[in-house]
Amino acid sequence: MIAIFKREFLSYFRNPVGYIAIALFSFLSGYIFINNFASGAVNISLEIASLRSFFVVIVPIITMGLLAEDRKRGTEILYYTTPIDLFSVVAGKFLAALLLYGIMFINVFVHMIVTKISGGVVGIGAWGSVVVFFFLAALFISIGIFASAITDSQIISAITAFIIILVIQLLSTIGKLLGNAISAFLSILGVSAESASSIGDKLESAVNWLDPFAKTSNFRYGIFSVAPLFFCVSFTVIFLFLSFRILEKKRWAQ
């Protein structure tokens, strides 16, 4: 796993992907911070929350070639013909992408230092937002790896990851729309308004239960809870396991 990790991490800096991701993240975080700083209302928690919305762009960029490129070049055959644990391959690539995100996030730590030096406040909510950011980053990176495992095209991998992450980011809106739609539909069928509304609310709650952003929203206010983090870890492991199973299936198909 360590060898895979080193190879994948260093590969980010042997091609433009790593530099593009770092430059894009630095520009976005810097733009948000400068605007807040100029207005005299710096809020690190709000900055991190804004940066989380860009997972949909940055994650596909850094994960699209993790497995898809190996298949395209034919180098994945080495994984299948050598006594290597395929889950170690997936884990090594995952950790490499997560470390790249850690390097990108140094920019935000600099903003926290500048805020503190300037007499601003970096409260417990800011640190809660930092914790949540990395748990969400891990979740979405695992989704990106899964998207990269199912195709040999980096473009298709990036588009697939983009769509999945976008849907997750819009789950609250989707849940509300579905809840209203099912309530209206049941009312047309003659169901009482109270029952239709109750069913719609339950459907909306069910969809919102899957929303990692809603589950972790309290962290930015300094309210910590283990359950949302466990939720993120669980789904991260699920997507990594699915990626492993895809590789395992290909090994036995050789």
SULQUI-V50264 format. One record per residue. N is the residue number from 1. RES is the residue in three letters. PSI is psi in radians with two decimals (* if undefined). OMEGA is omega in whole degrees, 0 to 359 (999 if undefined). Layout:
BEGIN
n=<N/N>
res=<RES/RES>
psi=<PSI/PSI>
omega=<OMEGA/OMEGA>
END
This chain:
BEGIN
n=<1/2/3/4/5/6/7/8/9/10/11/12/13/14/15/16/17/18/19/20/21/22/23/24/25/26/27/28/29/30/31/32/33/34/35/36/37/38/39/40/41/42/43/44/45/46/47/48/49/50/51/52/53/54/55/56/57/58/59/60/61/62/63/64/65/66/67/68/69/70/71/72/73/74/75/76/77/78/79/80/81/82/83/84/85/86/87/88/89/90/91/92/93/94/95/96/97/98/99/100/101/102/103/104/105/106/107/108/109/110/111/112/113/114/115/116/117/118/119/120/121/122/123/124/125/126/127/128/129/130/131/132/133/134/135/136/137/138/139/140/141/142/143/144/145/146/147/148/149/150/151/152/153/154/155/156/157/158/159/160/161/162/163/164/165/166/167/168/169/170/171/172/173/174/175/176/177/178/179/180/181/182/183/184/185/186/187/188/189/190/191/192/193/194/195/196/197/198/199/200/201/202/203/204/205/206/207/208/209/210/211/212/213/214/215/216/217/218/219/220/221/222/223/224/225/226/227/228/229/230/231/232/233/234/235/236/237/238/239/240/241/242/243/244/245/246/247/248/249/250/251/252/253/254>
res=<MET/ILE/ALA/ILE/PHE/LYS/ARG/GLU/PHE/LEU/SER/TYR/PHE/ARG/ASN/PRO/VAL/GLY/TYR/ILE/ALA/ILE/ALA/LEU/PHE/SER/PHE/LEU/SER/GLY/TYR/ILE/PHE/ILE/ASN/ASN/PHE/ALA/SER/GLY/ALA/VAL/ASN/ILE/SER/LEU/GLU/ILE/ALA/SER/LEU/ARG/SER/PHE/PHE/VAL/VAL/ILE/VAL/PRO/ILE/ILE/THR/MET/GLY/LEU/LEU/ALA/GLU/ASP/ARG/LYS/ARG/GLY/THR/GLU/ILE/LEU/TYR/TYR/THR/THR/PRO/ILE/ASP/LEU/PHE/SER/VAL/VAL/ALA/GLY/LYS/PHE/LEU/ALA/ALA/LEU/LEU/LEU/TYR/GLY/ILE/MET/PHE/ILE/ASN/VAL/PHE/VAL/HIS/MET/ILE/VAL/THR/LYS/ILE/SER/GLY/GLY/VAL/VAL/GLY/ILE/GLY/ALA/TRP/GLY/SER/VAL/VAL/VAL/PHE/PHE/PHE/LEU/ALA/ALA/LEU/PHE/ILE/SER/ILE/GLY/ILE/PHE/ALA/SER/ALA/ILE/THR/ASP/SER/GLN/ILE/ILE/SER/ALA/ILE/THR/ALA/PHE/ILE/ILE/ILE/LEU/VAL/ILE/GLN/LEU/LEU/SER/THR/ILE/GLY/LYS/LEU/LEU/GLY/ASN/ALA/ILE/SER/ALA/PHE/LEU/SER/ILE/LEU/GLY/VAL/SER/ALA/GLU/SER/ALA/SER/SER/ILE/GLY/ASP/LYS/LEU/GLU/SER/ALA/VAL/ASN/TRP/LEU/ASP/PRO/PHE/ALA/LYS/THR/SER/ASN/PHE/ARG/TYR/GLY/ILE/PHE/SER/VAL/ALA/PRO/LEU/PHE/PHE/CYS/VAL/SER/PHE/THR/VAL/ILE/PHE/LEU/PHE/LEU/SER/PHE/ARG/ILE/LEU/GLU/LYS/LYS/ARG/TRP/ALA/GLN>
psi=<-0.68/-0.71/-0.76/-0.77/-0.86/-0.77/-0.81/-0.69/-0.78/-0.51/-0.44/-0.46/0.09/-0.11/2.99/-0.22/-0.88/-0.75/-0.67/-0.78/-0.78/-0.76/-0.74/-0.80/-0.72/-0.71/-0.82/-0.83/-0.69/-0.70/-0.78/-0.78/-0.77/-0.73/-0.75/-0.70/-0.70/-0.55/-0.12/0.32/1.17/2.25/1.75/-0.66/-0.75/-0.65/-0.80/-0.69/-0.66/-0.68/-0.48/-0.43/-0.25/0.11/-0.62/-0.38/-0.84/-0.72/-0.84/-0.58/-0.78/-0.19/-0.22/-0.47/0.06/-0.73/-0.57/-0.66/-0.64/-0.73/-0.70/-0.71/-0.26/0.06/-0.22/-0.33/-0.45/-0.57/-0.55/-0.37/0.07/2.66/1.14/2.46/2.04/-0.48/-0.52/-0.60/-0.85/-0.78/-0.69/-0.76/-0.69/-0.82/-0.59/-0.79/-0.67/-0.66/-0.66/-0.71/-0.65/-0.69/-0.73/-0.62/-0.21/-0.58/-0.71/-0.66/-0.65/-0.72/-0.65/-0.71/-0.78/-0.73/-0.77/-0.76/-0.60/0.06/0.13/3.12/2.25/1.59/-3.07/-0.50/-0.61/-0.74/-0.57/-0.68/-0.62/-0.81/-0.86/-0.69/-0.78/-0.56/-0.70/-0.68/-0.75/-0.76/-0.85/-0.53/-0.70/-0.63/-0.72/-0.69/-0.71/-0.77/-0.62/-0.44/-0.40/0.03/2.78/0.14/2.15/-0.63/-0.83/-0.68/-0.81/-0.73/-0.73/-0.82/-0.71/-0.81/-0.79/-0.82/-0.67/-0.75/-0.75/-0.72/-0.38/0.22/-0.68/-0.77/-0.74/-0.75/-0.73/-0.76/-0.75/-0.72/-0.79/-0.68/-0.76/-0.58/-0.77/-0.70/-0.75/-0.61/-0.66/-0.58/-0.09/0.07/2.51/2.64/-0.66/-0.79/-0.75/-0.74/-0.69/-0.77/-0.73/-0.71/-0.66/-0.68/-0.75/-0.72/-0.67/-0.73/-0.73/-0.45/-0.48/-0.07/1.88/-0.49/-0.74/-0.68/-0.55/0.16/-0.50/-0.31/-0.58/-0.23/0.15/0.26/1.88/2.58/2.50/-0.61/-0.82/-0.63/-0.68/-0.66/-0.84/-0.76/-0.73/-0.83/-0.50/-0.81/-0.68/-0.82/-0.62/-0.68/-0.70/-0.69/-0.75/-0.75/-0.61/-0.78/-0.70/-0.70/-0.70/-0.62/-0.80/-0.28/-0.17/*>
omega=<182/180/177/180/181/181/183/181/180/180/177/183/172/176/187/188/182/181/178/181/180/180/180/180/180/179/183/181/179/179/180/183/182/178/179/182/180/180/180/182/181/178/183/179/180/178/180/178/178/181/179/180/181/172/185/180/189/182/178/180/187/181/189/183/186/178/181/182/178/180/181/181/182/181/180/179/179/179/187/185/177/182/181/178/184/177/175/176/180/181/179/178/178/182/178/179/180/177/177/176/177/178/178/186/177/179/180/177/176/178/178/179/179/179/181/180/183/178/179/182/172/188/181/178/179/179/174/178/178/180/181/182/184/175/177/177/178/180/185/175/177/176/178/178/177/179/180/182/187/181/176/179/179/180/179/178/181/180/180/179/179/182/181/182/178/179/180/180/181/184/180/179/179/179/179/180/179/179/179/182/182/177/180/181/180/177/178/180/177/177/181/183/181/180/180/179/180/179/178/179/179/178/178/179/180/179/180/178/181/185/181/179/179/181/185/185/183/182/181/177/179/179/186/179/182/187/180/179/177/177/181/180/182/181/174/179/180/182/176/179/178/177/177/181/177/178/180/178/179/179/182/178/181/999>
END
